[in-house]
Amino acid sequence: MKVIAFNGSPHNYGVIQKALSLMASALEKEGIETGIVQAGEDIRGCIDCRKCKELGKCVFDDDLVNRAAEMTAGADGIIIGSPVYYGGIAGNFKCFLDRLFFSGLRLDFKPASALVSCRRSGGINVFHQLNNYFNLAGAVITPSIYWGVVHGNSPEELAEDKEGIFIAENAARNMAWLIKALALGKKEIPLPAATARPRTNFIR
Ligand SMILES: Cc1cc2nc3c(=O)[nH]c(=O)nc-3n(C[C@H](O)[C@H](O)[C@H](O)COP(=O)(O)O)c2cc1C
């Protein structure tokens, strides 16, 4: 059993990396292998060319996005972590997520967890923004005891946010349980059958 975690910070030595590594340790204690992938570096945004609808993957094949889709398909759970930039998802990571999900990534009944870091505020907005991707992709959003936001401008400051760390590690433990429970449950209870979706655009 495996979880893939995407670090949406532009660097791999900051708060999100540290918080994800704590989540990875908590998952590994529960027997779930966890890989952290750097996904916040220079990544171009979605250009709405709709080629992905023909190709089944993003037309830009020269960066992480299509490989990330393959990694996620092979994983039992997914974590996405972003720092807050001006009250929103960090820019490069937003580009990554838009292309990853718009090009068709499905997470049906796969446990998913969002993690945000900030110095002071904007965390809850970004937590909801990250969960928007999971909601549309059919993921099972992992519960914790509070919104997944940790505080700090550095890993040293993060270490002082004991409650934030607890919330993140608790989400990881819950994800491990969900992965195991879903694997057992799927043996007994088939997933709901997919039904045709009506699609309506509201044009006035
Ligand atoms: C461009 C930029 C914008 C930021 N905007 C916010 C903000 O709106 N609110 C906040 O609390 N922190 C803000 N921060 C601070 C980061 O969110 C914070 O240091 C975060 O924990 C960094 O995570 P990282 O070390 O993994 O990159 C901003 C930092 C940068 C570089």
The ligand as a MOL file (V3000), in Angstrom:
LIG
                    3D

  0  0  0     0  0            999 V3000
M  V30 BEGIN CTAB
M  V30 COUNTS 31 33 0 0 0
M  V30 BEGIN ATOM
M  V30 1 C 4.9080 35.1520 -2.3300 0
M  V30 2 C 4.5540 34.7540 -0.9190 0
M  V30 3 C 3.2940 35.0740 -0.4270 0
M  V30 4 C 2.9290 34.7010 0.8600 0
M  V30 5 N 1.6720 34.9840 1.3060 0
M  V30 6 C 1.3030 34.6240 2.5580 0
M  V30 7 C -0.0200 34.8840 3.0310 0
M  V30 8 O -0.8920 35.3880 2.3320 0
M  V30 9 N -0.3150 34.5200 4.3030 0
M  V30 10 C 0.6150 33.9510 5.1510 0
M  V30 11 O 0.3030 33.6750 6.2780 0
M  V30 12 N 1.8560 33.6350 4.7080 0
M  V30 13 C 2.2330 33.9690 3.4290 0
M  V30 14 N 3.4880 33.6440 2.9730 0
M  V30 15 C 4.3890 32.8480 3.8380 0
M  V30 16 C 4.3490 31.3540 3.4860 0
M  V30 17 O 3.0340 30.8930 3.2430 0
M  V30 18 C 4.9480 30.5090 4.6230 0
M  V30 19 O 6.2390 30.9360 4.9380 0
M  V30 20 C 4.9320 29.0300 4.2700 0
M  V30 21 O 4.9230 28.2630 5.4450 0
M  V30 22 C 6.1150 28.6280 3.3990 0
M  V30 23 O 6.1000 27.2460 3.1470 0
M  V30 24 P 7.3540 26.5320 2.4630 0
M  V30 25 O 8.5280 26.7920 3.3720 0
M  V30 26 O 7.0200 25.0890 2.3700 0
M  V30 27 O 7.5160 27.1540 1.1130 0
M  V30 28 C 3.8700 34.0220 1.6910 0
M  V30 29 C 5.1500 33.7270 1.1910 0
M  V30 30 C 5.4860 34.0820 -0.0970 0
M  V30 31 C 6.8630 33.7290 -0.6260 0
M  V30 END ATOM
M  V30 BEGIN BOND
M  V30 1 1 1 2
M  V30 2 1 2 3
M  V30 3 2 2 30
M  V30 4 2 3 4
M  V30 5 1 4 5
M  V30 6 1 4 28
M  V30 7 2 5 6
M  V30 8 1 6 7
M  V30 9 1 6 13
M  V30 10 2 7 8
M  V30 11 1 7 9
M  V30 12 1 9 10
M  V30 13 2 10 11
M  V30 14 1 10 12
M  V30 15 2 12 13
M  V30 16 1 13 14
M  V30 17 1 14 15
M  V30 18 1 14 28
M  V30 19 1 15 16
M  V30 20 1 16 17
M  V30 21 1 16 18
M  V30 22 1 18 19
M  V30 23 1 18 20
M  V30 24 1 20 21
M  V30 25 1 20 22
M  V30 26 1 22 23
M  V30 27 1 23 24
M  V30 28 2 24 25
M  V30 29 1 24 26
M  V30 30 1 24 27
M  V30 31 2 28 29
M  V30 32 1 29 30
M  V30 33 1 30 31
M  V30 END BOND
M  V30 END CTAB
M  END
